[in-house]
Amino acid sequence: MNINKIDDALRRLNHTKGATFKCEDFFNLTDAEYLDSDVSAIISLSALQAELVLMGNEYDALQYQRDRAEAYPSLTEQADMAYWDRQNGTTTLDDAISAVKAEFPKG
């Protein structure tokens, strides 16, 4: 399990930026103690696991964005396509973007 993901999940559960968390072993976690000057709370393992699953689902739901980012022509290529489309009255850029959107639809 990635320690950064655990830290992100703990922060999301408490909605506090800059908080610190203490536990004996992230990989054999039972409870995590949230430390703040105003608040002290225990986060259950089940709540943490549920938050990690939710974060994974959110990440997976946006896979199409990562796929599109790799598939789109570079900005230089897009600028060149736009120039030649204006010169020739064509729709090369729009066609290229539409093809990527069709190949990788929103979740």
C-alpha positions as a Markdown table, in Angstrom:
| # | Residue | x | y | z |
|---|---|---|---|---|
| 1 | Met | 0.0 | 0.0 | 0.0 |
| 2 | Asn | 1.3 | 3.4 | -0.9 |
| 3 | Ile | 2.0 | 5.6 | 2.1 |
| 4 | Asn | 1.2 | 8.8 | 0.1 |
| 5 | Lys | -2.3 | 7.4 | -0.8 |
| 6 | Ile | -2.9 | 6.5 | 2.9 |
| 7 | Asp | -1.9 | 10.1 | 3.9 |
| 8 | Asp | -4.2 | 11.5 | 1.2 |
| 9 | Ala | -7.1 | 9.4 | 2.4 |
| 10 | Leu | -6.5 | 10.4 | 6.0 |
| 11 | Arg | -6.5 | 14.1 | 5.0 |
| 12 | Arg | -9.7 | 13.6 | 3.0 |
| 13 | Leu | -11.4 | 12.0 | 5.9 |
| 14 | Asn | -10.6 | 15.0 | 8.2 |
| 15 | His | -10.7 | 17.8 | 5.6 |
| 16 | Thr | -7.8 | 19.4 | 7.3 |
| 17 | Lys | -4.7 | 20.6 | 5.4 |
| 18 | Gly | -1.4 | 20.5 | 7.1 |
| 19 | Ala | -2.5 | 17.9 | 9.7 |
| 20 | Thr | -0.2 | 15.2 | 10.9 |
| 21 | Phe | -1.1 | 11.6 | 11.5 |
| 22 | Lys | 0.6 | 9.1 | 13.7 |
| 23 | Cys | 0.4 | 5.3 | 13.6 |
| 24 | Glu | 2.8 | 2.6 | 14.5 |
| 25 | Asp | 3.0 | 0.9 | 11.1 |
| 26 | Phe | 1.2 | 2.0 | 7.9 |
| 27 | Phe | 1.3 | -1.5 | 6.6 |
| 28 | Asn | -0.2 | -3.2 | 9.7 |
| 29 | Leu | -2.6 | -0.3 | 10.4 |
| 30 | Thr | -5.4 | -0.7 | 12.9 |
| 31 | Asp | -6.2 | 2.9 | 13.8 |
| 32 | Ala | -4.6 | 6.2 | 12.9 |
| 33 | Glu | -4.5 | 9.1 | 15.3 |
| 34 | Tyr | -5.1 | 12.5 | 13.9 |
| 35 | Leu | -3.0 | 15.1 | 15.6 |
| 36 | Asp | -4.0 | 18.8 | 15.5 |
| 37 | Ser | -3.7 | 21.5 | 18.1 |
| 38 | Asp | -7.5 | 21.7 | 18.3 |
| 39 | Val | -8.7 | 18.2 | 17.6 |
| 40 | Ser | -7.6 | 14.6 | 18.3 |
| 41 | Ala | -9.5 | 11.8 | 16.8 |
| 42 | Ile | -9.1 | 8.1 | 15.9 |
| 43 | Ile | -9.8 | 7.0 | 12.3 |
| 44 | Ser | -11.0 | 3.4 | 12.0 |
| 45 | Leu | -9.3 | 1.1 | 9.6 |
| 46 | Ser | -12.6 | 0.4 | 7.9 |
| 47 | Ala | -13.2 | 4.1 | 7.3 |
| 48 | Leu | -9.7 | 4.4 | 5.9 |
| 49 | Gln | -10.1 | 1.4 | 3.7 |
| 50 | Ala | -13.5 | 2.7 | 2.4 |
| 51 | Glu | -11.8 | 6.1 | 1.6 |
| 52 | Leu | -9.0 | 4.3 | -0.3 |
| 53 | Val | -11.6 | 2.4 | -2.4 |
| 54 | Leu | -13.4 | 5.6 | -3.1 |
| 55 | Met | -10.2 | 7.3 | -4.2 |
| 56 | Gly | -9.4 | 4.3 | -6.5 |
| 57 | Asn | -12.9 | 4.5 | -8.0 |
| 58 | Glu | -12.5 | 8.2 | -8.6 |
| 59 | Tyr | -9.1 | 7.6 | -10.3 |
| 60 | Asp | -10.5 | 4.8 | -12.5 |
| 61 | Ala | -13.5 | 6.9 | -13.5 |
| 62 | Leu | -11.1 | 9.5 | -15.0 |
| 63 | Gln | -9.0 | 7.0 | -17.1 |
| 64 | Tyr | -10.6 | 8.5 | -20.3 |
| 65 | Gln | -8.9 | 11.8 | -19.5 |
| 66 | Arg | -5.5 | 10.2 | -19.2 |
| 67 | Asp | -6.1 | 8.2 | -22.4 |
| 68 | Arg | -7.2 | 11.3 | -24.3 |
| 69 | Ala | -4.2 | 13.4 | -23.1 |
| 70 | Glu | -1.9 | 10.8 | -24.7 |
| 71 | Ala | -3.9 | 10.4 | -27.9 |
| 72 | Tyr | -4.5 | 14.1 | -28.8 |
| 73 | Pro | -2.1 | 15.6 | -31.3 |
| 74 | Ser | 0.5 | 17.9 | -29.7 |
| 75 | Leu | -0.3 | 21.6 | -29.4 |
| 76 | Thr | 2.2 | 22.3 | -32.2 |
| 77 | Glu | 0.5 | 19.8 | -34.4 |
| 78 | Gln | -2.9 | 21.2 | -33.5 |
| 79 | Ala | -1.7 | 24.8 | -34.3 |
| 80 | Asp | -0.5 | 23.6 | -37.7 |
| 81 | Met | -3.7 | 21.8 | -38.4 |
| 82 | Ala | -5.7 | 24.9 | -37.4 |
| 83 | Tyr | -3.6 | 27.0 | -39.8 |
| 84 | Trp | -4.1 | 24.7 | -42.7 |
| 85 | Asp | -7.8 | 24.3 | -42.0 |
| 86 | Arg | -8.2 | 28.1 | -42.2 |
| 87 | Gln | -6.1 | 28.2 | -45.4 |
| 88 | Asn | -7.9 | 25.3 | -47.1 |
| 89 | Gly | -11.4 | 25.4 | -45.6 |
| 90 | Thr | -10.9 | 21.9 | -44.1 |
| 91 | Thr | -11.7 | 20.4 | -40.7 |
| 92 | Thr | -8.6 | 18.3 | -40.1 |
| 93 | Leu | -8.2 | 19.6 | -36.5 |
| 94 | Asp | -11.8 | 19.1 | -35.6 |
| 95 | Asp | -11.8 | 15.6 | -37.2 |
| 96 | Ala | -8.7 | 14.6 | -35.2 |
| 97 | Ile | -10.1 | 15.8 | -31.9 |
| 98 | Ser | -13.5 | 14.2 | -32.6 |
| 99 | Ala | -11.7 | 10.9 | -33.4 |
| 100 | Val | -9.9 | 10.9 | -30.0 |
| 101 | Lys | -13.2 | 11.8 | -28.2 |
| 102 | Ala | -15.0 | 8.9 | -30.0 |
| 103 | Glu | -12.2 | 6.4 | -29.2 |
| 104 | Phe | -12.1 | 7.4 | -25.5 |
| 105 | Pro | -15.6 | 8.5 | -24.4 |
| 106 | Lys | -16.3 | 9.9 | -21.0 |
| 107 | Gly | -16.9 | 7.2 | -18.4 |
